[in-house]
Amino acid sequence: MKNLIAELLIKLAAKEEESKELTAQVEALEIVVTAMLRKMEESQRQELNAGIKVAMHNAAQDAESNPEDAALLEGFIQRLLTHPRY
């Protein structure tokens, strides 16, 4: 039983480390994208936003996509484009 608990704790620690790495990657990408968006002209940002909306619409129509996942992703994209964190 102690071995099982020890194994579970080791697996949990590994998952936590993976989660931290993914969080750091996402935050790094958000910083880079935000910096790039701030350098773009307003017309370029609008074109990018329109292109993303078309891509999201096409992805939502995909039979394999989960509508909830698509809506969540679109919400994060719009938040990044309209109210960047950094």
VOVOVEX-508242 format. One record per residue (C-alpha): residue in three letters; residue number from 1; x, y, z. Coordinates in Angstrom, 2 decimals, m for minus. Last residue first. Layout:
   r   k      px      py      pz
 ALA NUM       X       Y       Z
...
//
This chain:
   r   k      px      py      pz
 TYR  86    0.82   42.66  m20.98
 ARG  85   m2.57   40.97  m20.65
 PRO  84   m3.92   41.81  m24.06
 HIS  83   m7.49   43.10  m24.08
 THR  82   m8.89   42.95  m27.61
 LEU  81   m6.77   40.35  m29.36
 LEU  80   m5.94   38.24  m26.31
 ARG  79   m9.50   38.34  m25.02
 GLN  78  m10.76   37.44  m28.49
 ILE  77   m8.43   34.46  m28.65
 PHE  76   m9.37   33.30  m25.16
 GLY  75  m13.07   33.48  m25.97
 GLU  74  m12.55   31.68  m29.28
 LEU  73  m10.78   28.84  m27.49
 LEU  72  m13.59   28.48  m24.97
 ALA  71  m16.20   28.54  m27.72
 ALA  70  m14.30   25.92  m29.72
 ASP  69  m13.93   23.70  m26.65
 GLU  68  m17.65   23.97  m25.90
 PRO  67  m18.55   23.20  m29.51
 ASN  66  m16.41   20.03  m29.48
 SER  65  m14.71   19.56  m32.81
 GLU  64  m14.96   16.30  m34.73
 ALA  63  m17.73   17.38  m37.10
 ASP  62  m15.83   20.45  m38.20
 GLN  61  m18.22   23.40  m38.39
 ALA  60  m16.58   24.96  m35.33
 ALA  59  m13.21   24.75  m37.07
 ASN  58  m14.55   26.66  m40.09
 HIS  57  m16.01   29.37  m37.85
 MET  56  m12.74   29.56  m35.92
 ALA  55  m10.75   29.96  m39.13
 VAL  54  m13.12   32.68  m40.37
 LYS  53  m12.92   34.50  m37.03
 ILE  52   m9.12   34.21  m37.09
 GLY  51   m8.97   35.78  m40.53
 ALA  50  m11.19   38.65  m39.41
 ASN  49   m9.00   39.25  m36.35
 LEU  48   m5.87   39.26  m38.50
 GLU  47   m7.43   41.73  m40.91
 GLN  46   m8.48   43.94  m37.98
 ARG  45   m4.97   43.77  m36.51
 GLN  44   m3.50   44.75  m39.87
 SER  43   m5.87   47.72  m40.13
 GLU  42   m4.89   48.85  m36.62
 GLU  41   m1.20   48.81  m37.52
 MET  40    0.89   46.11  m35.93
 LYS  39    3.59   46.69  m33.32
 ARG  38    1.16   46.16  m30.43
 LEU  37    0.07   42.87  m31.95
 MET  36    3.65   41.58  m32.00
 ALA  35    4.17   42.41  m28.33
 THR  34    0.88   40.73  m27.45
 VAL  33    1.81   37.64  m29.44
 VAL  32    5.17   37.38  m27.66
 ILE  31    3.68   37.87  m24.19
 GLU  30    0.88   35.40  m24.86
 LEU  29    3.36   32.85  m26.19
 ALA  28    5.42   33.15  m23.01
 GLU  27    2.29   32.77  m20.88
 VAL  26    1.28   29.65  m22.78
 GLN  25    4.75   28.13  m22.46
 ALA  24    4.92   28.92  m18.74
 THR  23    1.53   27.31  m18.17
 LEU  22    2.60   24.24  m20.12
 GLU  21    5.76   23.93  m18.03
 LYS  20    3.84   24.31  m14.78
 SER  19    1.35   21.65  m15.87
 GLU  18    4.15   19.25  m16.75
 GLU  17    5.67   19.78  m13.29
 GLU  16    2.29   19.13  m11.66
 LYS  15    1.89   15.95  m13.70
 ALA  14    5.32   14.74  m12.56
 ALA  13    4.48   15.49   m8.93
 LEU  12    1.19   13.58   m9.24
 LYS  11    3.00   10.60  m10.77
 ILE  10    5.51   10.58   m7.89
 LEU   9    2.69   10.88   m5.35
 LEU   8    0.83    8.00   m6.99
 GLU   7    3.94    5.84   m6.92
 ALA   6    4.49    6.59   m3.23
 ILE   5    0.84    5.78   m2.45
 LEU   4    1.14    2.48   m4.29
 ASN   3    4.40    1.66   m2.55
 LYS   2    2.84    2.38    0.83
 MET   1    0.00    0.00    0.00
//
